[in-house]
C-alpha cells in the first residue's frame, strides 16, 4: 500500500510538472518569493479542513497528524532533532522541500480523498516551483517525495490505532444537580467522547494534567460565575457591548487550529524561520493543541458538568450562541488556545505582536501585543457567548500552559545542540 502511494505521487508529478500553471500567476509569485513550502502546505491543510468542515475537536488531532508527518520527513534528512515517530532513514541526496511536500500531500490525500483533485493541483504547483519545472527528472526531488510519502504512511498507520475512531462506551445520563444534560440544538450523548481516551502525542496519559474540577454548586465562586454568564451571555443581554458580542462571534467562528496556525505561519515568515524550524514549530504547535484537546475531553468526561443554559433553569433565558453539544468543564477553546499561545510565546516572546483572523467573521481581525491578552479575550468570548463559566476557562487556561511546557520539554529535542 505504501509503495503504491509513493509511486502514484511520483507518477502524478511526472505527468504534471512540465505543464502546470497555477491560477492567476500564483506559481511565478511563489518562485519569485522563494517560498517556505512547509508554511504553504500548512495553509493548504487549513483550506482542506475548511472545505471538509472539520469540527474543532477533530481538527486538533488531524492537524497534529499532518504536521508530525511533515516534521519527521524534513528532519529525517540530516536530522537535527529527535524524531516524533519515524526514524530518520531518508535516501542520500533527498530534498527537504520535496520531503515536506510529499508528506503533507500524502497525509492530506489519505485523510481527505474527496479533495484529491485540489490537492493534486497543489502538489504539481509546488513541485514545479522547487524543481523549476523539471519535476521528477531531478533525482533529489524524486527521493524527497518518496521519503515524505513513506513517512506520511507510517504516521497515518501509527495514529490509526490511537483510539479516536473507537466505539464509545454507553453513556448514562446523570440526574443530580450539576450533571450534564442535552442542550438545545442537539440530542443523544455528548459528542467527541472518544477524544477523552485518544492516545496523546506527548502526554503520558489523557489525565496527566486533569484539573481539580468545577467548584461546589454552593460556593461563592460558582454563584459569581453563574451570575456573570447569566447577565453577559444572554441572547438579550443589555450589559454586553457590541464589541463584546463581536468578540464572542469572532472566537466561535473558526477552529483554534485554523486561528493559531495562521498566527504561527505569519510569525514564522516575519522571523525568517528556515524549513526545519518551521516544520518543528508547526509540529509542536499542532501536537500540543491535540494533547490539550485530549486532556480537556478527559476532564469533560470525568466531571460531566452541566452547561449554563441547564444551570440557569429559566425557559426564557437563552445563550447568545448555540451551546456546543458536549460537557462544559473545562473550556475546550481556552485549553487549546492557551496551549497554542504558550508554544508561540516560547518561540517568539511573550510580548510578540500578532493579528488573529477568523473565517467566521471575514474582514474582522484582532491584534495583540501579548499572548496573555489574546487568551484573556478567548475566556471573555466563551462567557459572552453564554455557554461557559469563567472558572472553566481559567482552569483550562492553566491546563494549556502545563501541557505546552511538558510537550516542549519532551518532543523533538535537539540532537546536535545547534537549535534552529
N, C-alpha and C positions, 0 to 999 in steps of 0.2 A: 504493500500500500504506500509506504513512504517513498519507495523507488518510483512508483507510478506518478506520485505527486511531484517529485523532483523533475522527472522527465517532462511532465506536462508544463511546468513552469518554463523550463528551458526551451521547449518546442515553441511555446507561445511567444517568447521573446525573440526567437529567431524569425518567426513569421512577421512580427510587427515592428521590430526595431528599425528597419530600414525605411519604413513608410510612415511611422507615427507622426502626427502633428497635433499638438494639444489645442483645444478650442481657444480662439482669441489670442493666439500667440503665447500661451502660457508657458510652453516648453522653452521658447527662446528667452523668456524672462527668467525662468529657473536657471538656465545656463549662464546668463549674464550675472546673476546674483550668487553663483557658486553655492547652491542651497545646501542646507543641512537635511539630508534625506530622513534622518530619524524624526525630526520635527515635522517634516512634510507628511510622513506616514502616520504620525500621531494625529495630525489634522484629518487625514483620511479615515483613521479609526473612529474619530468622533463623528464624522459625517456618516459613516456606516452605521454607528449606533443610532444616530438620529433618524436615519431612514427606516431602520427596523423598529423604532420607537421602544428601545430597550429601557425598562424601568430602572430607576436609580439603584436599588439594591443589587440587581443583576449586573449593572454596568460596572460596579466596582470590581467584581470578580473577572469579568471579561477583559476590562482594561488591564488588569494585572497579568492575565494570561498572555495577551498580545505583547505587552511591554517586557515581560520576562523573556519571551522568545527573542525579541529584538536585542535585548542586552546580552543574553548568552551567545547569540550569533555574532554580535560585534566583538564582544570580549573574548570569544573563543579563538580569535586571530591575534596572536601575540598578547595573551591575557595580562591584564593589569590588576584584576580583582578576582576574588573567589567567585566561582560560578553559582548561579541560582539553583540549577538542576542539571544542566547538560555539561559534561566535562569538555574542556577545550580539545577539539580534535579536527580543526579546520585543515583542509589541504593546503600545502605550501603555496604562497602567492595569491591566496584568495582575497578579493576586495572586501574591505569592511563595509563600504557603502552598499555593495551588492548583497552582502550578507544581511544587512539591516532590511533592505527592500524585500529580499526573498523571505525572510522570517515574518515580517509584517503581512505581506501578501498571503503567504501560505496559511497563517493563522486566521486571518480575516475571511478568506475564501472558504475555509473549512467550517468556520463558525456561522458564516452568512452566505451560503451557496446561492441564494436567490439574488445576491448582488454581484455575482461573478462578472457580469459584463462591465459594470462600472469599475470594479477592481482590476480587471484585465487592462482597461484603458489606463488606469493609474500606473500599473506595473510597466506597461510598454513605455509610457511617457518618462518615468523616472529612470528606467534603464537606459533609454536613448540619451538622456541628459548626461548621465555619468560616463557613458561609453562613447559619447559624441556620435551617436547614431550607428555604431558598429555592432552593438548588441553582443550576441554570443561569440562572435568572431574574436572578441577579446577574452583570452583564457582566464584572466583574473576575475572578470565579471562572471563568467560561467562557473568558476569554482565558488565564488562568493554566493551566487544564487543557490547553487546546490547545497552548500553548507547551511545557509539560512533556512532553506526548506526542510532540511533534515532536523535542525534544531527545533523548528516550529512543530514538527510532527512529534518529537519527544516531549515537548512541553504540553501539547494537547493531550497526549496519552497519559501523562502524569496527572493532569488536573481532571481528566475524565472520571477519575476514581476518587475525587475529593469529597463526595457526598452531597453536593449541591443538587444533583438531579435524582437523589434518592426519594423513595416514597415516604412522606412524613408519617409519624405515628398518629394514631387517632387523637383528636383534640377534644377535651372535655371542658365545656363552658362552666365557669365558676358562678356562684350565686352570692358571694359575700361582697359587702361594700369594698370598692377598690378593684374588683376583678374586671378584666376587660370584657366588654360586650360589643356586639355588632354595632357599627355606626352607619349613618345614612350614606348611601352610595355603594354599599357592599352587602355581601351575605356570606354565611358559612364561616369556617375557621379563619383566623388571621393569616395573611399572606406571608410568603417567603420564610416559613418556619425552618426549612432545611438549611438556610443560611446560618442558623444558630449552631449547627453541627457540621458545618463545612470545615475541612482541614485548612488551617491558616497557612500563610506563606512564611511568616517569621515567628509568630507566637507559638508557645509550646502547647497551648490549648485555647479554644474559644473563651474559656472562663478565666484566663490568666489575669486579666485586669477587670474582672467583674466588680462593679461598684456595690456600695452597701445597700442600695435600694431606696425607693421613694420614702419620704418622711411619713410619720404616722398621720392618719387622717384627722387626729385630734390635735396635731401640733400647730404652733403659730406659723411655722414656715409653710405648711400646706395651706392654711387659711389665707395667708398673704398672697401666695402664688395663684390660688384658685380665684381670689377676688381680682387679681391683675388680669388674668386671661379672660375672665367673665366680662370685665369692663372694656379692655382694649382689643379683645379678639372677636367680639360680637360682629355679626354682619351689619348691624345697625348702630355700631358704636359712635357716640358723639365725642368721645375723648381722643380717638385715634385720628391723627392728622393725615392729610392727603399724602404727604411724604412717607409716613409710616405704612399707609395702605400700599403704596407703591413698593416699599421695602418688602412687605410680605409677599407680594406677587413676583417681585424680581427674583428672590431666592427660591421660590417654589417653581418658577417657570423653566428650570433647566436642571440637569443632574449635577451633583457635586463633581463627578468625574469630568464632565464637559467643562465646567466653570474653572476648576483648578488646573486641569491640563492646559487650558488656553493661557492661564496666567503663567504656568511653568514654561510653555513654549515661548511666550513673549520675553520673559526674563532670561531664558537661555540664549535667545538671539541677542538681546541687549548686552549681555555679558560675554558674548562670543564663546560660549561653550563649544568644545570640539565634539566630534562624533561620539567618542567613548563617554565623555562627560554628560552629553545629552541623553544617551541611552541609559546610563546609570541613574541620572536624575529621574527620568520618566518611569523607569522600572521601580525605583524606590518609592516614588510618589504613589504609583498605582497599586503596588503591593501593600503599602501602608494603608491606603484607603480601603483596600479589600479587607485587610485584617481588622480595621476599625469597624467596618460593616459587620463582619462576622462576630466581633466582640459585642457590638451593640445588640445584635439579634440574639445572641446568647442571653444577655441581660433582659431583653424584652420578653423572651420566653420564660426566663426564670422568675421574673416578678409579675408578669401578666397584668400590668397596671392599666386602669381604665383611662379613657380619653376625657378631656374637659366636657365635651358635649354630653357624655354619660354622667360625669360627676356633678355637673350643674343641675341636671334633672329638671330643667324647665322646658316644656314643649314649645314655648315661644322663643327660646334662645337658639340661635344657630351660629356657627363659626363663619368668619369671613370667607374662608376657602374650604373646600371639601376635605374632610378629615381622612388622612391615609388609612387604609384598611389593615392595620396591624397595631400591636400594643404600643402604649405611649412612652413608657420609661425604659431606657433613656432616649434622647433625641438622636435619630439616625443622621440627619444633616449636620447637627452640631458635632457629633463624634467624628464623622468622616471629614468634615471641613477642618476641624481642629487638627486632626492628624495630618492632613494635606498642608495646612498652613505651617505647622511645626517643621515639616520637611523643607518647605520652601524658605522659611525663616533661617534655618540652619545653613542652607545653601547660599542665600543672597543677603542675609542680615535681617534682623527683626524689624528694622525701620525702612525696608526697601519700599520704593514707590511702585504701585502697580494698579491696573484697572481690571475690574471684573465685568464681564458681559454675560447676558442671559438671553438664550434663544427664545425664551418665553415673553420677553419684552424687547423686541427689536428697537434699536435706537436709544435705549436706556442703558447706561452703564454706571458703575460706582467705582470711584477712585479712592485709594487709601495710601496713607504714609506709614502704616504699620500693619502687620498681620493680626495683631491682637484686636485692632479696631474692626477689622473685617469679621472676625469670629464673634465679636460682641454684637455686630449687626445681624449675623446669622441667628443668634439666640433671640434677638428682638423680633426678627421676622417670623419665627415659629410661634411666639406669643401673639403677635399681631394677627397672624393667620387664624388663631383661635383653636389650634389643635395640640399645643404643648404647654406644659407648666414650665416656669423658668428653672426650677430645680432640676428638671430633666435635661435641660440644655446645659446647665452648669456642670452637672455630673458627667455628661457626655463629653464636654469640652476637656475636662481633666483626663478622661479616658484617652482621648485623642492624643494629648501630649505624651502620656506614658507609653502608648503604643508606638508612636513615632520614634521616641527615644530608644525603645527596645529594638525596633526594626533597623534603625540607623546603626546600632552597635553590633548587629549580628549579620546583616545581609551585605553581600558584595564588598567584603573587606579588602583593602589594598594588599597585593602580594609582593609589591616591589618598594613600597614606601614613597612612590613618586607622586601619588594623587593624580589629579587631572592635568 
